[in-house]
């Protein structure tokens, strides 16, 4: 018995194409996609905060030296 599959273009982030069955739980797939974007957003915010702190410390110490 062959399942009916759908090909989805995932672009550069997904490295190509993904195949899902036609009767897949789309709510679950949407939740998984949103959780990936949320974790990437958290990583971006963390990197921004760390770079701002580093910049502040560099400016602070270069002024005092």
C-alpha positions in Angstrom: 0.0 0.0 0.0 1.6 3.3 -1.1 1.0 6.5 0.8 0.2 9.6 -1.0 3.1 12.0 -0.3 3.5 15.8 -0.8 6.9 17.4 -1.6 7.6 20.7 0.2 10.4 23.0 -0.8 12.2 23.9 2.4 14.7 26.4 0.9 18.2 27.0 2.2 17.3 26.6 5.9 15.9 23.1 5.3 18.5 22.1 2.8 16.2 21.1 -0.1 12.9 19.3 0.0 10.9 17.4 2.6 8.2 14.8 2.0 5.1 14.4 4.2 2.1 12.3 3.9 -1.1 13.9 2.6 -2.9 13.1 5.8 -0.2 14.4 8.1 -1.2 16.3 11.2 -0.7 19.9 10.0 -1.2 21.4 13.4 1.7 19.4 14.8 3.9 20.4 11.8 3.0 24.1 12.3 3.9 23.8 16.0 7.3 22.3 15.2 8.1 25.0 12.7 7.1 27.7 15.1 9.2 26.2 17.9 12.2 26.3 15.5 11.7 29.9 14.8 11.2 30.8 18.5 14.5 29.0 19.4 16.4 30.8 16.7 14.9 34.1 17.9 16.1 33.4 21.4 19.6 32.7 20.1 19.6 35.9 18.2 18.5 37.9 21.2 21.2 36.3 23.4 23.9 37.0 20.8 22.7 40.6 20.6 22.8 41.1 24.4 26.3 39.5 24.6 27.6 41.7 21.9 26.2 44.9 23.5 27.7 44.0 26.8 31.1 43.3 25.2 31.0 46.6 23.2 30.1 48.5 26.4 33.0 46.9 28.3 35.5 47.5 25.5 34.4 51.2 25.3 34.6 51.5 29.1 38.1 50.1 29.4 39.5 51.9 26.4 38.4 55.2 27.8 39.9 54.5 31.2 43.3 53.2 29.9 
